[in-house]
């Protein structure tokens, strides 16, 4: 399954414009609220030049990058958790996502209507975060009511669930997102099964005009301050500019980005920010048949990394032959890596590193 990210925001902040540009999908974008009436999903490849460099040295028959999925839902408005607008109908589509990208309008343009009548990013952020929190509060209250009744049976599992729900209720009623609640390792799976929106890591996408792209503006400064307070991240993207970039051929794209003083398009910056937010890394499998990238969480041990490929690999894990992609780049061939003694045989306790090239051995 690819890493997936739900896109939220007020109507008319540029969500669908950015989604279209980033995924080359055909979601409708228009200058009026609620133009997205069905959840739009787009899958994009994760940019990583190491994959291409490995392929140039291994010469595989195929090259498979890892992917990221974006899910764009209708704009949320104040009262969405109680049925206002259309966005509330689609909150369920992002409950299972790994993270939330919160698009915030950070540009002035009298031609583009703002639903609140004025540009105020922090006010916009508060509206969306409040609606996500209220939706979670409704979920937890309903579950708590059922669990309390079931707890009369003195079932230890139910009692444990009630304890977790009470922690979550206390936080949500205090206006704090579920991700701020401290849970024990035993309690975390209980909370995870609730698929709470405010339990997900959230990053902000500041939709700016071209002038605000490089150095930001007063709006982005406010968003960045808010993000830092919550341990989040901000990516500045110019939706209008990304729409132009998406139409260009790769060579033209590089030239265009260079002329704008940018090293990479907004999609790359957004994906890299999501990886940092979720603490993800990439490892590779490489052979003459295929060179492929795989995404795992930092700290994952070798059997868990093997399980990303197939559950049987994890169950029957024996060992992993491993070497660093940097060593391959420096020495020029896998044979040279072996001759230098840099190919290692790692067991079940090995913690996979970013950029590792692995070959798993397992029992079926």
PADODREN-950871 format. One line per field, with one value per residue (C-alpha): z, y, x; residue in one letter. Coordinates in nm, 4 decimals. Layout:
PADODREN-950871
c3 <- c(Z, ...) .
c2 <- c(Y, ...) .
c1 <- c(X, ...) .
type <- c(A, ...) .
END
This chain:
PADODREN-950871
c3 <- c(0.0000, -0.0862, 0.1726, 0.1571, 0.2511, 0.2841, 0.1609, 0.3630, 0.3692, 0.3339, -0.0018, -0.2563, -0.0996, -0.3997, -0.2823, -0.6122, -0.8170, -0.6218, -0.6350, -1.0127, -1.0580, -0.8235, -0.9506, -1.3109, -1.2284, -1.3650, -1.0508, -1.1285, -1.0071, -1.0143, -0.8412, -0.6203, -0.3096, -0.3159, -0.6734, -0.5536, -0.4883, -0.4982, -0.3289, -0.5828, -0.5570, -0.7354, -0.7031, -0.7753, -0.7727, -0.4892, -0.6312, -0.5429, -0.7784, -0.6005, -0.7754, -1.1180, -1.0143, -0.8879, -1.2147, -1.4169, -1.2396, -1.2049, -1.5506, -1.4533, -1.6888, -1.4933, -1.2517, -0.9837, -0.7627, -0.4441, -0.4536, -0.2539, -0.2751, -0.2352, -0.1487, -0.2083, -0.0488, -0.0696, 0.1213, 0.4879, 0.6434, 0.9974, 1.1135, 0.8826, 1.1714, 1.2190, 0.8519, 0.7117, 0.3562, 0.1690, 0.3190, 0.6185, 0.3818, 0.2797, 0.6094, 0.6133, 0.3012, 0.4868, 0.8183, 0.7017, 0.5622, 0.7116, 0.7288, 0.6534, 0.4281, 0.5309, 0.2436, 0.3617, 0.1385, 0.1769, -0.1154, -0.2014, -0.5155, -0.5377, -0.8282, -0.6093, -0.3497, 0.0093, 0.1912, 0.5090, 0.3163, 0.4142, 0.4071, 0.7565, 0.7517, 1.1274, 1.1379, 0.8477, 1.0252, 1.3435, 1.1529, 0.9935, 1.3081, 1.5110, 1.2649, 1.2639, 1.6443, 1.6729, 1.4308, 1.6487, 1.9649, 1.8194, 1.7310, 2.0761, 2.2661, 2.0788, 2.1303, 2.4989, 2.5577, 2.4145, 2.5942, 2.9328, 2.9005, 2.7937, 3.0823, 3.3297, 3.2267, 3.3830, 3.0603, 3.0962, 2.7269, 2.7499, 3.0660, 2.8897, 2.6015, 2.8382, 2.9965, 2.6550, 2.5532, 2.8724, 2.8008, 2.4496, 2.5685, 2.8199, 2.5508, 2.2843, 2.5268, 2.6160, 2.2489, 2.2090, 1.9155, 1.9810, 1.8761, 2.1932, 2.4221, 2.5848, 2.5508, 2.6575, 2.3941, 2.4949, 2.4571, 2.1167, 1.9135, 2.0835, 1.9835, 1.6336, 1.5700, 1.6092, 1.2981, 1.4544, 1.2245, 1.4851, 1.5674, 1.2284, 1.1733, 0.9925, 0.7666, 0.6218, 0.2527, 0.2209, -0.1188, -0.2197, -0.5253, -0.7163, -0.5094, -0.1865, -0.3084, -0.2325, 0.0830, 0.1971, 0.3198, 0.6309, 0.5843, 0.5577, 0.8563, 1.0689, 0.9425, 1.0032, 1.3594, 1.4230, 1.2711, 1.4842, 1.7974, 1.7063, 1.5863, 1.2288, 0.8979, 0.6246, 0.2511, 0.0350, -0.3002, -0.5711, -0.7095, -1.0239, -1.0936, -1.0275, -1.2869, -1.5442, -1.4356, -1.4635, -1.8362, -1.9189, -2.0466, -1.7995, -1.9738, -1.9972, -1.6371, -1.5067, -1.7043, -1.5820, -1.2167, -1.2487, -1.3881, -1.0837, -0.8438, -0.7413, -0.7147, -0.7432, -0.8013, -0.5188, -0.5371, -0.4413, -0.1511, -0.0265, -0.0400, 0.1315, 0.4051, 0.4487, 0.4812, 0.7479, 0.9311, 0.9349, 0.9929, 0.6809, 0.4928, 0.1681, 0.1066, -0.2248, -0.3719, -0.6763, -0.9326, -1.3071, -1.3142, -1.1131, -0.9101, -0.6698, -0.3894, -0.0674, 0.2076, 0.5771, 0.9066, 1.0498, 1.3098, 1.1271, 1.1662, 0.8739, 0.9124, 0.9175, 0.6073, 0.4356, 0.5350, 0.3284, 0.0216, 0.1363, 0.4738, 0.3975, 0.3769, 0.7338, 0.8707, 0.7159, 0.7499, 0.7778, 0.7009, 0.4714, 0.2573, 0.2847, 0.1578, 0.1319, -0.1960, -0.1326, -0.1425, -0.4756, -0.6159, -0.4902, -0.6147, -0.9339, -0.9066, -0.6672, -0.7278, -0.6155, -0.3018, -0.2258, -0.2878, -0.0425, 0.2197, 0.2398, 0.1704, 0.5100, 0.6284, 0.8768, 1.1102, 1.2709, 1.4942, 1.2143, 1.1888, 0.8215, 0.7207, 0.4621, 0.1263, 0.2109, -0.0729, 0.0625, -0.0580, 0.1746, 0.2378, 0.3899, 0.4365, 0.2621) .
c2 <- c(0.0000, 0.3455, 0.6160, 0.8220, 1.1773, 1.3415, 1.6995, 1.9311, 2.3029, 2.5618, 2.5924, 2.8059, 2.7941, 2.6105, 2.2496, 2.1062, 2.3288, 2.1960, 1.8398, 1.8620, 1.9968, 1.7459, 1.4352, 1.5311, 1.4163, 1.5811, 1.6970, 1.9926, 2.3265, 2.6381, 2.9733, 2.8766, 2.6599, 2.2870, 2.2242, 1.8961, 1.6785, 1.3391, 1.2465, 1.2579, 1.0197, 1.0454, 0.8329, 0.9852, 0.8436, 0.9442, 1.1348, 0.9691, 1.0002, 0.7108, 0.4714, 0.5883, 0.5804, 0.2226, 0.1201, 0.2740, 0.0418, -0.2740, -0.2537, -0.4110, -0.4989, -0.2762, 0.0157, 0.0547, 0.3660, 0.3795, 0.5855, 0.8277, 0.8670, 1.1973, 1.2103, 1.5436, 1.5986, 1.8830, 2.1995, 2.2053, 2.4975, 2.5980, 2.3532, 2.0728, 1.8257, 1.8978, 1.8657, 2.2106, 2.2188, 1.9076, 1.8315, 1.6469, 1.3798, 1.2897, 1.2962, 0.9167, 0.9007, 1.0426, 0.8581, 0.5802, 0.8080, 0.8259, 1.2050, 1.5194, 1.8022, 2.1185, 2.3693, 2.7314, 3.0338, 3.2727, 3.5109, 3.8164, 3.8122, 4.0095, 3.7855, 3.4733, 3.4763, 3.3815, 3.2185, 3.4195, 3.7462, 3.8176, 3.6452, 3.5243, 3.1966, 3.1392, 3.1854, 2.9400, 2.6884, 2.7171, 2.6494, 2.3300, 2.2020, 2.2668, 2.0724, 1.7773, 1.7837, 1.7966, 1.5056, 1.3059, 1.4059, 1.2701, 0.9421, 0.8999, 0.9934, 0.7325, 0.4655, 0.5585, 0.5262, 0.1738, 0.0729, 0.1917, -0.0312, -0.3269, -0.2670, -0.3899, -0.7410, -0.6742, -0.7758, -0.6533, -0.5616, -0.3448, -0.1762, -0.0986, 0.0524, 0.2705, 0.4017, 0.5017, 0.6629, 0.8673, 0.9991, 1.0951, 1.2580, 1.4712, 1.5987, 1.6592, 1.8389, 2.0617, 2.1463, 1.9353, 1.6956, 1.3218, 1.3057, 1.4995, 1.2239, 1.0138, 0.6452, 0.3310, 0.0776, -0.1362, 0.1542, 0.2756, -0.0058, 0.0717, 0.4377, 0.3480, 0.1452, 0.4627, 0.6215, 0.9650, 1.2587, 1.4591, 1.1626, 1.1958, 1.4006, 1.7213, 1.9428, 2.2759, 2.3610, 2.7388, 2.8258, 3.1432, 3.3624, 3.3682, 3.6594, 3.4622, 3.1376, 3.1936, 3.4038, 3.3791, 3.6668, 3.7820, 3.5104, 3.2270, 3.3625, 3.3277, 2.9728, 2.8733, 3.0052, 2.8056, 2.4925, 2.5195, 2.5432, 2.2138, 2.0325, 2.0376, 2.1517, 2.4004, 2.3667, 2.6765, 2.5966, 2.8277, 2.6386, 2.8501, 2.7979, 2.4236, 2.4010, 2.5476, 2.3206, 2.0102, 2.0768, 2.0955, 1.8230, 1.7214, 1.9225, 2.2307, 2.1810, 2.1860, 2.5008, 2.6678, 2.5795, 2.7111, 3.0402, 3.0666, 2.9926, 2.6599, 2.3282, 2.1075, 2.1317, 2.1629, 1.7949, 1.6917, 1.9357, 1.8157, 1.4482, 1.5117, 1.7049, 1.4175, 1.1716, 1.3857, 1.4296, 1.0544, 0.9646, 0.7473, 0.6182, 0.4295, 0.1066, -0.0710, -0.4188, -0.4524, -0.7276, -0.7850, -0.8339, -0.5268, -0.2335, -0.1175, 0.1355, 0.0525, 0.2838, 0.1958, 0.3802, 0.4720, 0.2138, -0.0808, -0.4045, -0.6304, -0.8752, -0.5823, -0.4350, -0.7724, -0.7801, -0.4680, -0.6797, -0.9801, -1.1084, -1.4480, -1.2765, -1.1538, -1.4808, -1.6917, -1.4391, -1.5924, -1.3078, -1.0114, -0.9404, -0.5647, -0.2848, 0.0914, 0.2504, 0.5142, 0.2377, 0.1196, 0.4728, 0.5179, 0.1820, 0.1439, -0.2164, -0.4725, -0.6902, -0.4078, -0.3659, -0.7369, -0.7205, -0.4325, -0.6424, -0.3989, -0.6558, -0.7644, -1.0507, -0.9107, -1.0919, -1.0246, -0.7411, -0.5339, -0.1864, -0.0926, 0.2337, 0.4872, 0.3975, 0.0337, -0.2194, -0.5474, -0.9053, -1.1171, -1.4880, -1.6653, -1.9978, -2.0437) .
c1 <- c(0.0000, 0.1364, 0.1824, -0.1366, -0.2171, -0.5585, -0.5896, -0.8147, -0.8870, -1.1585, -1.3367, -1.1532, -0.8068, -0.6586, -0.6878, -0.8064, -0.5761, -0.2789, -0.4129, -0.4502, -0.1013, 0.0604, -0.1131, -0.1965, -0.5494, -0.8632, -1.0366, -1.2593, -1.1220, -1.3368, -1.3747, -1.6665, -1.7104, -1.7870, -1.6679, -1.5161, -1.8199, -1.6486, -1.3227, -1.0409, -0.7507, -0.4186, -0.1058, 0.2350, 0.5853, 0.8162, 1.1169, 1.4477, 1.7440, 1.9169, 1.6775, 1.7936, 2.1595, 2.1255, 1.9583, 2.2417, 2.4855, 2.2709, 2.1003, 1.7648, 1.4805, 1.2433, 1.2517, 0.9803, 0.9674, 0.7681, 0.4480, 0.2377, -0.1386, -0.3217, -0.6920, -0.8654, -1.2062, -1.4580, -1.3733, -1.4741, -1.6572, -1.7480, -2.0142, -1.8947, -1.8887, -2.2617, -2.3494, -2.2757, -2.1366, -2.0322, -1.6912, -1.8343, -1.9696, -1.6176, -1.4285, -1.4580, -1.2427, -0.9434, -0.9823, -0.7513, -0.4796, -0.1309, -0.1184, -0.3167, -0.2022, -0.3839, -0.3937, -0.4042, -0.4512, -0.1570, -0.2040, -0.4119, -0.6262, -0.9525, -1.0577, -1.0621, -1.3398, -1.2576, -1.5491, -1.4777, -1.4513, -1.0887, -0.7497, -0.6607, -0.4612, -0.4688, -0.8454, -0.8776, -0.6548, -0.8605, -1.1839, -1.0510, -0.8804, -1.1954, -1.4094, -1.1692, -1.1617, -1.5418, -1.5763, -1.3355, -1.5174, -1.8403, -1.6670, -1.5104, -1.8276, -2.0311, -1.7655, -1.7295, -2.1028, -2.1043, -1.7845, -1.9108, -2.2164, -2.0033, -1.7594, -2.0196, -1.9176, -1.5735, -1.3999, -1.0361, -1.0186, -1.3285, -1.2003, -0.8738, -1.0694, -1.2732, -0.9524, -0.8148, -1.1418, -1.1499, -0.8001, -0.9040, -1.2258, -1.0375, -0.8015, -1.0650, -1.2958, -1.0003, -0.9542, -0.6403, -0.5915, -0.5792, -0.2123, -0.1180, -0.2499, 0.0219, -0.0593, 0.1221, 0.2341, -0.0656, -0.3085, -0.1907, -0.3573, -0.6898, -0.6681, -0.5452, -0.8606, -1.0678, -0.9079, -0.9269, -0.8549, -0.6643, -0.4418, -0.2729, 0.0407, -0.0518, 0.1540, 0.0530, 0.0623, 0.0840, -0.0642, 0.1186, 0.1555, 0.4864, 0.6163, 0.5767, 0.7280, 1.0964, 1.0934, 0.7331, 0.5185, 0.3371, 0.0752, 0.3280, 0.5223, 0.2083, 0.1473, 0.5098, 0.4907, 0.1722, 0.3277, 0.6415, 0.4284, 0.2613, 0.5723, 0.4470, 0.5946, 0.5049, 0.5585, 0.5144, 0.3543, 0.2240, -0.0742, -0.0924, 0.2779, 0.2580, -0.0203, 0.2200, 0.5071, 0.2876, 0.2374, 0.6101, 0.8420, 1.1190, 1.3934, 1.1728, 1.0657, 1.4230, 1.4985, 1.1788, 1.2504, 1.6048, 1.4755, 1.2470, 1.5342, 1.3808, 1.5632, 1.2545, 0.8780, 0.6286, 0.5320, 0.8849, 0.8959, 0.5583, 0.6563, 0.9887, 0.8077, 0.5597, 0.8476, 1.0120, 0.6815, 0.6135, 0.9801, 0.9953, 1.2977, 1.3558, 1.5429, 1.5971, 1.5972, 1.8185, 1.8737, 1.8819, 1.5055, 1.4082, 1.5351, 1.2675, 1.2224, 1.0336, 0.9088, 0.9385, 0.9387, 1.2770, 1.3791, 1.2209, 1.4158, 1.5038, 1.2086, 0.9627, 1.1223, 1.0889, 0.7221, 0.6582, 0.7318, 0.5268, 0.4093, 0.5682, 0.9084, 0.8673, 0.7316, 1.0066, 1.2888, 1.6361, 1.8745, 1.9335, 2.2369, 2.2843, 2.5040, 2.4730, 2.3712, 2.6405, 2.9018, 2.7619, 2.7823, 3.1377, 3.2704, 3.0658, 2.9469, 2.8057, 3.1112, 3.3390, 3.1276, 3.1751, 3.5482, 3.5806, 3.4005, 3.1121, 2.8378, 2.7056, 2.4884, 2.2350, 1.9956, 1.6600, 1.7826, 1.9327, 1.7761, 1.7435, 1.9086, 1.7956, 1.9483, 2.0223, 2.0149, 1.8799, 1.8411, 1.6224, 1.6566, 1.3606, 1.1820, 0.8487) .
type <- c(X, X, X, X, X, X, X, X, X, X, X, X, X, X, X, X, X, X, X, X, X, X, X, X, X, X, X, X, X, X, X, X, X, X, X, X, X, X, X, X, X, X, X, X, X, X, X, X, X, X, X, X, X, X, X, X, X, X, X, X, X, X, X, X, X, X, X, X, X, X, X, X, X, X, X, X, X, X, X, X, X, X, X, X, X, X, X, X, X, X, X, X, X, X, X, X, X, X, X, X, X, X, X, X, X, X, X, X, X, X, X, X, X, X, X, X, X, X, X, X, X, X, X, X, X, X, X, X, X, X, X, X, X, X, X, X, X, X, X, X, X, X, X, X, X, X, X, X, X, X, X, X, X, X, X, X, X, X, X, X, X, X, X, X, X, X, X, X, X, X, X, X, X, X, X, X, X, X, X, X, X, X, X, X, X, X, X, X, X, X, X, X, X, X, X, X, X, X, X, X, X, X, X, X, X, X, X, X, X, X, X, X, X, X, X, X, X, X, X, X, X, X, X, X, X, X, X, X, X, X, X, X, X, X, X, X, X, X, X, X, X, X, X, X, X, X, X, X, X, X, X, X, X, X, X, X, X, X, X, X, X, X, X, X, X, X, X, X, X, X, X, X, X, X, X, X, X, X, X, X, X, X, X, X, X, X, X, X, X, X, X, X, X, X, X, X, X, X, X, X, X, X, X, X, X, X, X, X, X, X, X, X, X, X, X, X, X, X, X, X, X, X, X, X, X, X, X, X, X, X, X, X, X, X, X, X, X, X, X, X, X, X, X, X, X, X, X, X, X, X, X, X, X, X, X, X, X, X, X, X, X, X, X, X) .
END
